[in-house]
C-alpha cells in the first residue's frame, strides 16, 4: 500500500528543516558583539586623548608664567624632542591604577623658513617598535613662538614671532 501521499510529507519536512537552519544562521550571524562599524571608536578615543594632552601642555600652569610647557619644550629644539615625547606620554598615562599602558609616540615640528619653504623635522628619536603596521592617529597643535630666537631651527627669522605646528603620531604597541 504505497502511494504518493508520503512524498508530500517528505517535501514539507525538508522545507521545514531548511527554514529552521536558515533562521538559526540569521540569528547567530546578527548577534556578534563587535561589529565592523565600531572599529574606529578606539582610534577616536586615542585621538581625543592626544589632543587633550597637547592642549593641557600648551596651557601655562598659572597666571605669572608667560610660556606654557609645550612652548618651552619646542624652544628646546631637536635635543628636547625626546623630552617632549616623554612628557607627552607621561601625561597620557596619568590615571588611577598602574603604568601598564602601551602608548608610543613620535613628534614632528613643521615651520616656514625665511624663503617661504615649509620644513618638517623629527623632534624625537625614532621608535624601534614602530613597524608601520600599527594603527596610528595624528594629533596636531599650533604653538606660538615669540620673537627673539631661532630656537635651533634652520633658516628661521628671529625678528618676528612664529607659529609652528607640533604633530604627534600616537599608537598602541
C-alpha positions as CSV (number, residue, x, y, z in Angstrom):
1,X,0.0,0.0,0.0
2,X,2.5,2.6,-1.1
3,X,1.1,5.7,-2.7
4,X,2.1,9.3,-3.5
5,X,0.8,10.8,-0.2
6,X,4.1,10.0,1.7
7,X,6.1,12.1,-0.8
8,X,4.3,15.3,0.2
9,X,5.2,14.8,3.9
10,X,8.9,14.4,3.0
11,X,9.0,17.6,1.0
12,X,7.3,19.5,3.8
13,X,9.9,18.1,6.2
14,X,12.8,19.1,4.1
15,X,11.3,22.6,3.6
16,X,10.8,23.0,7.4
17,X,14.4,21.9,8.0
18,X,15.8,24.4,5.6
19,X,13.7,27.2,7.1
20,X,14.9,26.2,10.6
21,X,18.6,26.1,9.5
22,X,18.2,29.5,7.8
23,X,16.6,31.0,10.8
24,X,19.4,29.7,13.1
25,X,22.1,31.1,10.7
26,X,20.5,34.5,10.7
27,X,20.1,34.6,14.4
28,X,23.7,33.6,15.0
29,X,25.2,35.9,12.4
30,X,23.4,39.0,13.7
31,X,24.3,38.7,17.4
32,X,28.0,39.4,17.1
33,X,29.2,41.8,19.8
34,X,32.0,43.6,17.9
35,X,30.7,45.0,14.6
36,X,32.9,46.4,11.9
37,X,31.4,49.8,12.4
38,X,32.8,50.0,15.9
39,X,36.5,49.6,14.9
40,X,37.1,53.4,14.6
41,X,36.0,54.1,18.2
42,X,39.3,53.3,19.9
43,X,41.1,55.5,17.4
44,X,38.8,58.4,18.1
45,X,39.4,58.0,21.8
46,X,43.1,57.9,21.3
47,X,43.0,61.0,19.1
48,X,40.9,62.8,21.7
49,X,43.3,61.8,24.5
50,X,46.3,63.1,22.5
51,X,44.5,66.4,21.6
52,X,43.6,67.0,25.3
53,X,47.2,66.3,26.4
54,X,48.6,68.8,23.8
55,X,46.0,71.4,24.9
56,X,47.0,70.8,28.6
57,X,50.7,71.1,27.8
58,X,50.0,74.4,25.9
59,X,48.3,76.0,28.9
60,X,50.5,77.9,31.3
61,X,50.4,76.5,34.9
62,X,49.5,79.8,36.5
63,X,49.0,83.5,35.6
64,X,52.5,84.5,36.4
65,X,54.0,82.2,33.8
66,X,54.2,83.7,30.3
67,X,55.0,80.4,28.4
68,X,53.4,77.0,28.5
69,X,55.4,73.8,29.0
70,X,54.8,73.0,25.3
71,X,56.4,76.3,24.2
72,X,59.4,75.7,26.5
73,X,59.9,72.2,25.1
74,X,59.5,73.4,21.4
75,X,62.0,76.2,22.1
76,X,64.4,73.5,23.2
77,X,64.7,72.3,19.6
78,X,65.7,68.9,18.4
79,X,67.6,67.8,21.5
80,X,64.5,68.5,23.6
81,X,62.3,66.4,21.3
82,X,62.7,63.2,23.4
83,X,61.8,65.2,26.5
84,X,58.7,66.4,24.7
85,X,57.7,62.9,23.8
86,X,58.4,61.6,27.3
87,X,56.3,64.3,28.9
88,X,53.6,63.8,26.4
89,X,53.4,60.1,27.1
90,X,53.6,60.6,30.8
91,X,50.7,63.0,30.7
92,X,48.7,60.4,28.5
93,X,49.4,57.7,31.2
94,X,48.2,59.8,34.1
95,X,45.3,57.8,35.7
96,X,44.4,56.0,38.8
97,X,45.8,52.5,38.7
98,X,49.0,51.4,37.1
99,X,51.6,52.1,34.5
100,X,50.6,49.3,32.2
101,X,49.6,51.4,29.2
102,X,51.5,50.6,25.9
103,X,51.3,54.0,24.2
104,X,54.0,55.0,21.8
105,X,54.6,58.4,20.1
106,X,56.7,60.3,17.6
107,X,57.0,64.1,17.5
108,X,57.4,66.2,14.4
109,X,57.7,70.0,14.0
110,X,56.6,71.9,10.9
111,X,57.6,75.5,10.3
112,X,58.0,78.0,7.5
113,X,61.5,79.2,6.6
114,X,62.5,82.8,5.6
115,X,62.4,81.9,1.9
116,X,58.8,80.6,2.2
117,X,59.6,76.9,2.1
118,X,58.0,74.6,4.6
119,X,60.2,72.3,6.6
120,X,59.3,69.3,8.8
121,X,61.8,67.9,11.2
122,X,61.5,64.9,13.5
123,X,61.9,66.2,17.1
124,X,62.0,62.8,18.8
125,X,64.2,59.9,18.0
126,X,62.7,57.1,16.0
127,X,60.9,54.4,18.0
128,X,62.4,51.0,17.3
129,X,59.0,49.4,17.9
130,X,57.3,51.2,15.0
131,X,56.8,48.9,12.1
132,X,54.3,51.0,10.1
133,X,51.6,48.4,10.6
134,X,50.2,49.9,13.8
135,X,47.0,51.9,13.6
136,X,48.3,55.5,14.3
137,X,46.5,58.7,14.9
138,X,47.8,62.1,14.2
139,X,47.4,64.8,16.8
140,X,48.4,68.4,16.0
141,X,48.7,71.7,17.8
142,X,49.8,75.2,16.6
143,X,52.3,76.7,19.0
144,X,53.1,80.4,19.1
145,X,56.8,81.2,19.5
146,X,57.7,84.8,20.4
147,X,60.3,86.7,18.5
148,X,63.9,86.8,19.6
149,X,65.5,83.5,18.7
150,X,65.6,80.8,16.0
151,X,65.2,78.0,18.6
152,X,67.7,75.9,16.8
153,X,65.5,75.7,13.6
154,X,67.2,76.1,10.3
155,X,66.7,79.4,8.4
156,X,64.1,80.9,10.8
157,X,63.6,84.7,11.0
158,X,64.2,85.8,14.7
159,X,62.9,89.3,14.2
160,X,59.2,88.2,14.3
161,X,57.1,85.7,16.1
162,X,56.2,82.4,14.6
163,X,53.6,79.7,14.7
164,X,54.9,76.2,14.4
165,X,52.9,73.0,14.0
166,X,53.6,70.3,16.5
167,X,52.5,66.9,15.2
168,X,52.4,63.7,17.3
169,X,51.9,60.3,15.8
170,X,50.3,58.2,18.6
171,X,49.7,54.5,18.6
172,X,49.3,51.5,20.9
173,X,52.1,48.9,20.6
